[in-house]
């Protein structure tokens, strides 16, 4: 009887771990969606204004401002002005998404310039200088509720949203 209880306990522990990983994978599906949303809105802004726009002053100027781990970031407080200027719509604008599980920032610059480009920007372009106006986006996620142990993902605006670089993918 003790052996059966021990086996059930081990199976339960494995199942809980697996379930947690699957939840994080589901939450991570917001990243390519948000990178796609940012890309579409940046392209619209470029069409209207002939430049891309940065949502912050650097790669650490994320929105939402706090990273709330597995509980998600409450969006009921609204978006910062630069995100509203881009007309970003988390969840497709249906009004049903009230949480993001990651933080986001988008950085933009002019053709033939690396001014304002951070570490991710240099990595994404392999230290080359873009010949056209450019932008990139960065997502920071905390998959394990350890605020100093986050994962980051970066996406170049001239590539499909599914193409991204990852650092410390802790899912």
Secondary structure by P-SEA (a helix, b strand, c coil): caaaaaaaaaaaaaaaaaaaaaaaaaaacaaaaaaaaaaaaaaaaaaaccccccccccccccccccccccccccccccccaaaaaacccccccccccccccccbbbbbbcccccccccaaaaaaacccccccccbbbbbbbbccccccbbbbbbbbccccccccccccccc
